[in-house]
Amino acid sequence: PGNPVVPGVVILDAVISAAENWLGAGFVVHSISHAKFLAPLKPDEAARIKLVHRASSLEFHIYRDEATIAKGTLLGATRTAP
């Protein structure tokens, strides 16, 4: 109470959405290998997402100004046409 923060699930949802938009409709995130939250993000603060694509995984870092506030790895796959 009195000190709201953005929930981790909301932050991860933004990361997954950014990853799928960046890699296109052919890539789908199917799991989170790991995620570590290093500092809270308040609702009125801006954050920046950095993604690094490595084969079937995506490393992510979330920054508030120059400070890393979260990092982790998403696992995904390329969708094949039916």
HELIX and SHEET records of a PDB file:
HELIX    1   1 GLY A    8  LEU A   23  1                                  16    
SHEET    1   A 4 PHE A  27  PHE A  37  0                                        
SHEET    2   A 4 ALA A  67  THR A  78 -1                                        
SHEET    3   A 4 SER A  57  ARG A  64 -1                                        
SHEET    4   A 4 ARG A  48  ARG A  54 -1                                        
END                                                                             
